[in-house]
């Protein structure tokens, strides 16, 4: 899995986030689109695309998209 693909899935999961506006160093918790619905949508997207079911607390343990990506990579 490449981080570019992961970012594409992440962007698609967040309603209202324009494609190409984030990268690996983006602190996703600072995004105005990041809310409780976004957490559920991102969790579902990760489950569907990568077969990994994350808990809310696991996602919230990370700051950047790259940190979350690396965690998911370690689970594959």
HUNOR-V444577 format. One record per helix or strand. SS is the DSSP state (helix for helix, strand for strand). FROM is the first residue (numbers start at 1). TO is the last residue. If there is no record, write none. Layout:
SS/FROM/TO ; SS/FROM/TO
This chain:
helix/3/13 ; strand/27/27 ; helix/28/30 ; helix/36/50 ; helix/56/60 ; strand/64/64 ; helix/65/75
